[in-house]
Structure formats: structure tokens, C-alpha cells
């Protein structure tokens, strides 16, 4: 199953580094489904781009639409700022 990473995972898989956030990787179904459950990846639904040289140079190619105002990327979950939820206890005062 082909998935697109939503977070950056440190370390390696089969001796290769994990793709960066937004990168795609083919994984066994059970491994991909685990990443999907954890929200670490999303299923790639569009087909991979055709990289064959078929028809190159024949006729004119149509211009591809590009988004002039792309949406801003969300910060990585690893670097996102979380609220401080640590409990603090009052400091005891020493009597001199």
C-alpha cells in the first residue's frame, strides 16, 4: 500500500531512512494500516505520475495548472508546541 507521510519518523526501515513529511513510500498493508491508525500517514489515492518518454516531442504539451497561493504547511508534530501541562507544587519556604 502506498502512503504519504504526515510526520517525520526518525531512524531507518530496511536500512533506508523514512521519507520526509509529504514523502511517499510503499509498505506492506499491515504496516501501512498501523501508520494510518496512528495518524502518521495517509493513503495515496492519486496514481503515480507517468514518467515514460512516450509521445515526447509530438504536438504541444498542455500547461499544467499550478496553485498560485498554496496552503501553508502545518508544523511537524514532533516540533509542534504543546501546552505546558506539568503540575507544579508550591515551593516551601525555609525559615532562617
N, C-alpha and C positions, 0 to 999 in steps of 0.2 A: 504494500500500500504506500502510495506517495503522500508525504505530509510536508507542510510548511511550518517551520519552527516559529513559535511565538515568543520564545525566550532563548537566551544563550545558555547552553549546557557546557560546563567545563569538563575537561577530560577527553577521553577518546572512546570510540566504538569501533571494534575490529581493527585497531591500530591507526585509525583516521580520526581527526578532530571532528566534533559535531559541527554542522553548518551554523553560521551566524544567524541571528534573528532575521527572519524573512527568507532564509535559505531553505532549499528543499532537499529531501532525502527519501530514498526507497527503503522501507523497513518491512520485516515480516508482520503480518496482520496483528498478531497478539501484542507485539512491541509497540506498533503504531497506535493501537487502541488504548494501551496504557497511557501513552503521552497525550492522547485526545482526552481521556478521562481527567487527567491532571491539569488540563488546560495549557499544556506546554507546546502543543502543536495543533494545527488544523488540517483537515483533509484538502488535498489539492484536487479541485474539480475540473479545472480547465486543462485541455490537453497540452502536452509539451510543445514548444514551438518547432515547426518543421525546419530542419537545418540542411535539407538536401539541396543540391545545386540545380534541381530540375527547373527548366524553363528560364534559367538565368540569361539575361540579355534579350529575351524575346518580349517585345512590346514594352509599354511603360508600366512601372510599378505604381500602385496607388499609394498616396501618402497615408501614413498611419496616424490615427488620432492620438494626440498627447494631451494630457491634462495640464493646462497652463497653471493651475493652482492646486497642486497636490495636497492632500491632507497631511498635517504634521504627524510624525511618528510618536507613539507612546513610549515612555521610558521603559527600559528593561525592568522586569520585575525584580531582578537582583539589585538594581540601583535605585528603584523607586523608594521614596521616603515614606516610612511608616510612622504613624503617631507613636509617641512615647507612652507606652502602657505599663512601664515598670512601676511597681509600687515603691513609694519612699516612706521610710519611717522617720518620725521626728528625731532630731539629734538630741541626745541627752546633754544636759548642762552639768559641768563639773563645778563643784563648789570648792573654792580655794581656801 
